[in-house]
Amino acid sequence: MYQNLALLAAFLLTYSIFAGRFESRLLNGPLMFMLAGLILGPACLGILLPRIDKDGLRILAELTLAIVLFSDAANANLKVLRAHEGLPLRLLMIGLPLTMLGGWLVGIWIFPQVPPIEVAILATLLAPTDAALGKAVVSNPKVPASVREGLNVESGLNDGICVPVLLMFLALLVEEHTQSPLSLAVELVIEELGIGAVTGVALTLGAWLLQRYSGKHHWQTPMWSQLTLPGLAILCFATAQALGGSGFIAAFVGGLLASYLFTEQKQHLLEANEEFASLLSVITWVVFGALVIPRAWSSLTLDTWLYAVLSLTVIRVLPVLISLAGTRYDFETRLFIGWFGPRGLASIVFALMILDYPLQASRTLIAAAVCTVLLSVLLHGLSAIPWVSRLTYRDP
């Protein structure tokens, strides 16, 4: 155990010191963490041997996603949805549904042996994008502000939007042998969404009232106040899960409400939340490289590789081009926006979620998800800086 901890700490220390150098040379954080886990793990050198089972990995990934969902929702500037020709709104309301539809149609073609409902689950879990993998794009001032803000808002909100859709398909899967599967599935989803949303609103409102009361009496300290929002994010997630609701919806709704209520201190309070999420993300990506990829490797087939490639290209890019039709963006900028829709943490967590459901083709779905995330980390990580440089050079 201590050897694993020492290796992880040494890698984290080294990367934190030279992060600027690494990221200026085509290597982003998730790519480095995944490669470190793959190289140091059982598949290669065998010196990093994390002892974590399926449940432990799922809890780690779920907590990470819950905090990321809360942070993204709290950071989202909803005014941006209408700005710049409604770019993020177009991506979310037109591009995202078309991406799920395209993923389903392509999946039926590539995996004819997989039930259509399970293909829909695969298409949904691979639809959300990950801003962390495209950080070189969304944080680079050389990229036009409208493009950066559009991609950032899209990635911050689309995973929360995909949660109820995924829950719907999973409920249909569970209830498909009953007399009225659709009505039971809708009831189950509404129950999960309702409990999650009410929990997120109630806890966030309660935390805000306590924070205001404490502030009036000057009982707060700068150090401990940084833990307010990380604690709230985990509380929303865990409470909703314990009550039978969706913890992800609770975290997402709680973050949106926190963005409105904690206006004055939001940025200060969110700093620790984002740092905590970053630390958990490091561990998740290392474990993904060390354990998940080697275990799924034997299940990767030509069909899964083909679906992964199409998921990152046609299934993502074509809906984006359609959603941006009629805007002032030229073709290369639209293509740039379409390409930088990396798949990451949300897809990993959703893939782990479906392990508890009676899927006929679970190995195929997990393999396709792992393959897509693996290719996304590599291709988006290596292409971000060169394409940004090209856009900058081309821009008059």
Secondary structure, DSSP 8 states (H G I E B T S, - for coil): -HHHHHHHHHHHHHHHHHHHHHHTTT--HHHHHHHHHHHHSTTTT--------HHHHHHHHHHHHHHHHHHHHHH--GGGGTSGGGHHHHIIIIIHHHHHHHHHHHHHHH-TTS-HHHHHHHHHHTS---TTTTHHHHT-TTS-HHHHHHHHHHHHHHHHHHHHHHHHHHHHHHHTTSSSHHHHHHHHHHHHHHHHHHHHHHHHHHHHHHHHHHHHTT---HHHHTTHHHHHHHHHHHHHHHTTS-HHHHHHHHHHHHHHHSTTTHHHHHHHHHHHHHHHHHHHHHHIIIIIHHHHHTT--HHHHHHHHHHHTHHHHHHHHHHTTTSS--HHHHHHHHH-----HHHHHHHHHGGGS--TTHHHHHHHHHHHHHHHHHHHHHHHHHHHHHHHHH--
